Each structure stands twice: as structure tokens, then as C-alpha cells.
Amino acid sequence: MKKIELLTFKGCQTAIELSRHMANLIAAENIDAEITTIIVPSLEKAIEMGLYGSPTILIDGKEYQKQAVSHPGFY
């Protein structure tokens, strides 16, 4: 089973919509995966974790869209 983690801040509308779309795709394509949403409590924690935006997607622990050219944090 694929482990998908959606890291975001509370109230991020993009993360809410993305989670719904991903769940629909997983169901439609019969993919063996589970989505977990993780709320990152602060900008400081996002920087500490090396996150580059919200939402951040991890698949089996690896970041999907990391952009090393920007500074860590949620924008």
C-alpha cells in the first residue's frame, strides 16, 4: 500500500480540494493507497521540516514537488 501524506496548514483550501481529488482518483483507479492529512502548526515548524509550500505531498516518505530554489516555509 502506498502511504500518501498531505502536509498543510489549518484552513488551506488548496489542500482540502487536493485531498478530495486524490481520494476520488485513488477510488476510480483502484489504487492501493491511503491519504493522511497532517496539519503543520506553524511557519517555524514548516521551516524546521524543510517544507516548501502548502500543501506538500509525501509519497512513501518522499516529497513529491520539492523546489530547492525557494526558501522553506509555507506560502
C-alpha positions as CSV (number, residue, x, y, z in Angstrom):
1,M,0.0,0.0,0.0
2,K,1.3,3.5,-0.9
3,K,1.3,5.9,2.0
4,I,0.4,9.4,0.9
5,E,0.8,12.3,3.4
6,L,-0.6,15.7,2.7
7,L,1.1,18.3,4.9
8,T,-0.6,21.6,5.2
9,F,-1.6,24.4,7.5
10,K,-5.1,24.7,9.0
11,G,-7.6,26.1,6.6
12,C,-5.6,25.7,3.4
13,Q,-8.3,25.5,0.8
14,T,-5.9,24.0,-1.8
15,A,-5.1,21.1,0.5
16,I,-8.8,20.5,1.1
17,E,-9.6,20.3,-2.6
18,L,-6.4,18.3,-3.4
19,S,-7.3,15.7,-0.8
20,R,-10.8,15.3,-2.3
21,H,-9.4,15.0,-5.8
22,M,-6.7,12.5,-4.8
23,A,-9.3,10.3,-2.9
24,N,-11.5,10.3,-6.0
25,L,-8.6,9.3,-8.2
26,I,-7.5,6.5,-5.9
27,A,-11.0,5.1,-5.8
28,A,-11.6,5.5,-9.5
29,E,-8.3,3.8,-10.4
30,N,-8.5,1.3,-7.6
31,I,-5.0,2.3,-6.4
32,D,-3.8,0.7,-3.1
33,A,-3.1,3.9,-1.2
34,E,-4.0,5.7,1.9
35,I,-4.1,9.5,2.3
36,T,-3.3,11.1,5.7
37,T,-3.6,14.9,6.2
38,I,-1.1,16.3,8.6
39,I,-1.6,19.9,10.0
40,V,1.7,21.7,10.5
41,P,1.1,24.1,13.4
42,S,3.4,27.0,12.5
43,L,5.6,28.6,9.9
44,E,8.6,27.8,12.1
45,K,7.7,24.1,12.2
46,A,7.3,24.1,8.4
47,I,10.8,25.7,8.0
48,E,12.2,23.2,10.5
49,M,10.7,20.3,8.5
50,G,12.1,21.8,5.3
51,L,8.7,22.2,3.6
52,Y,8.4,24.3,0.5
53,G,4.7,25.1,0.4
54,S,1.2,24.1,1.2
55,P,0.1,21.5,0.5
56,T,3.3,19.4,0.5
57,I,2.8,15.8,-0.7
58,L,4.9,12.9,0.6
59,I,4.6,9.5,-1.1
60,D,6.1,6.8,1.0
61,G,8.0,9.5,2.8
62,K,9.5,11.2,-0.2
63,E,8.5,14.7,-1.2
64,Y,6.7,14.9,-4.5
65,Q,7.2,18.5,-5.6
66,K,10.2,19.9,-3.6
67,Q,11.6,23.1,-5.1
68,A,15.1,23.6,-3.9
69,V,15.3,27.1,-5.5
70,S,12.9,28.6,-2.9
71,H,13.2,29.0,0.8
72,P,11.5,26.6,3.2
73,G,8.2,27.6,4.7
74,F,4.5,27.8,3.7
75,Y,3.3,30.4,1.2
